[in-house]
Amino acid sequence: MTRLPRFIRPMLAKPGRPFDSQEHLFEVKWDGIRAMVYRDKDRYRILSRRGRQLNDQFPELAFFQELAPGSVLDGEMVVLDHGKPALPLVQARQQTQVAQKIGVLARVIPATYIVFDQLFEDYRSLMDQPLMRRRERLARTVAGAGQERLIVSAGIVGPGKGFYREVVRVRLEGVMAKRLSSRYLPGRRSDGWLKIKWHVRPATTPPGHSQAACEERTTKDLAHGGWIFPAS
């Protein structure tokens, strides 16, 4: 195969509750815009979950052109405000149509692509391979790109309940629990992927620290895999 599919419907998740498991990867459910990146021979495409092209709205992500041809990535487009995803900001970016305003916003509130899966490599589908094998390929792809606005959504195997408590503490949207052996099922809502969300409530702040500073630091830790679990 020398060309990528025109569009792949993203895999979806079923609702779930916090649990521990050595057979699941737990990662942050990022509050942004679901988007896939297709790197064909001569161009790249950023497509929303419904197939709308987003290249023009996010010119600061033109580094996708440097990805290895034949790659398809699945992830979340976010705009970070004090280290936390701000959904209204990335939605505003997506809806902006005027070129001059797009350029200004790309500098003032740039987007980051947090990627959690790789569906194609060298024009070969990886979707029938287990999640952990796809994640291994993804890690190599992102490392080769060397871009600070292209981040792998780090995960942890095992203490899902503790991870959920930390996500709640810093008031992120929730947790994704993905079975390590799961295949990628385009357009299907599978129990191989579970979304564990919570209702926002006031959070406590350690003495001597601002709420914003604590949340920003821990959000970065969660994004890059530096887990900080409070005592049970």
N, C-alpha and C positions, 0 to 999 in steps of 0.2 A: 504494500500500500504506500503510495507516494503523496497522498493528500489526506488531510484530516477530515472527519465528519463536519458538516456545516453547523450542526448544533447537537449537543447531548443534553438531554433533560437531567437536571441534578437529582441525585439520590436524596430522599427525605427521611426524616426520623419520626418514630412514634414517641408519645409522652411516656415518661417513667418517673421513678422515685429514687432517691439516693441509695446506693448499695456499694459494697466492696466486692472486688472480683479480680482474680489473677488472669482472667480471660478477656478483660476489657481494657481499652485505653480511655482514660478520662482526660478531657481537655475543656478549655473555656468555650462557652457558646458566645461568640462575638456578636455584638449588636451593631450590624452594619448592613451592607448590600451583598447578597450572594452573587458571585460572579465567577465565570470561568475564563481562563486565558488560553487561547489557541495560537500556537506558534507554527505557522505554515512556512513554506520555503521562502517566500518573498515578503511576508508581512506578519503582524500579530493582530489578533482580535480579542477584545474584552467584551463578553456577552453576559447580560443579566440572566437571571433564572428563567425569564420568559423569552430570551433570545434577542433582546434589544442591544445594539452595539453601543459601547460606552467609551470608545477610544477618544472621541473629541472632548468629552467631559473631563477626562483625566490625563492631560498631556504630560504631567510629571511622571507618569508611569511608562513613558516611551522606552525605558530600558528593557521592557519585555521583548523588544526586537533582538536583544542580545541572548535570549534563551536559545537552547539547542533546538533547531528545527525538528518538527515532529512531536512536540510536547503539548500536552493539555493539562492544565492545573485547575483545581477546584478550591475555592476559598471565599474569604469575606473581605470586601472593601470597607475600610473604616477610616474615619477621621478622628484622631486622638486629641482630646482636650484635657490637659493636665494628666496625661497618661491613661485616660479612660476613653473608650469609644463613645462618640457623641452622634447618635443616630440622626438628629435633625440636621447636623452639619453635612454629613455625607449625603443625605437626601437632597439637601439644597444644591450640593455639587452635581448630583445626578440630573437635576431638573434644569440647571442653568444652560441656556442655549446661545447667549451672546458671547462671541469669541473673546472680546476684550475683557469681559467680566470673568470668563473662564480662566484666562491667563492670570488675572489678579488673584482669584481664589486658589489657584494651583500653588501660588507662592505663599499666600497668607494662611490657608488651612489645607495643606497638602494631604493627600490620601496615602494610606499604607495598605498593602495587600497582605493579609494574613492567610497563608495557604495551608490547607490541611490534607490535600490528597493529590495524587498524580494519576491521570487516567490513560495517558499515552506517553510513550517514550520512543523516539526514533520511528514514528509512525506506526508503532505496534501497540495494540491495546493491552493495558495492564488490568482491565476491569475484572477479569476472571481470577486474578491473583489475590491472595489474602491481604488484608489491610496492612499488616506489618511489612510485607514485602513491598507494597506500593509506597509506604512511608520511607523505607530505605532508599528507594529510587528518588523520592522527592527530596530527601536530605542532600543527596549528591547534586541534584539539579539546582537547588537553591544555593548551595555552597559555591557552585561553579559560577553563578550569576554575580555574587558578591555585591548585592544592593541592600542598603540599609532600610529601604521601604518595601522590601520583599522578605517576609518573616515566616518561618514555619511555626504553626501553632503547636507548641510543645505539649506533651501529654505525660501522664503517669499511669502505671499499671498497679492495681492493688487497692490502695486506700481511697476509694471513691467518696466515701462519706466525709473523710477529713478534707479532701479536695473541695467538695461541695460547701462545707462550712467556711472554708477560706474564701471561696467565690462570693458567698453570701456576705461575709464580713466586709469585703471591699465593694459590695453592691454592683457586681457585674450581672449580666443577664441570666446566666445559668451555666450548666455543664452539659457537655455531650459525652455519652458513654458509647463506645464503638467496640464491637466484638473483634478481637484481633484476627480471627479467621474469616471475617466477613468479606464477601465479594462486593463490588460496586454494582448496584442495581439501578440503572438510569430511570428516573421518573417514578420509582416505587418507594412507598413508605414502608420500611422494613424494621423489624425488631432487632436487626443487627446494629442499628443506630438508634439510640434513645436520647431524647432531649429532656433535661431535668431543670425546670425553671422554678423561680420563686417569686413571691410578691414583695416589692420594695418595702422596707421598714427601717426605722432609725438605726444607725450603727453606732457602736461605742468606739471611742478613740483613746488609745493609751495616754496616760498623763505625760505632759511635756511635748506632745506631738500634735500637729494640726491634722484634721481629718483628711484634707486634700493631699498633704504630703504622704500620709500613711497609705492612702488609696493609690496614689500615683506610683509609689515605690513597689507596692505589692502587685499591682497590675503588670508592671514590667517584669517582675519575678515570674508571674504566672505565664506571661507570653513567652519567656525564654527558658522556662523549666526550673527556676529556682524556687522550690516549693517551701512555704512557711506554714506549718500546721500548728494551730493552737492546741493546748492540752485538751484531752477528752474530758 
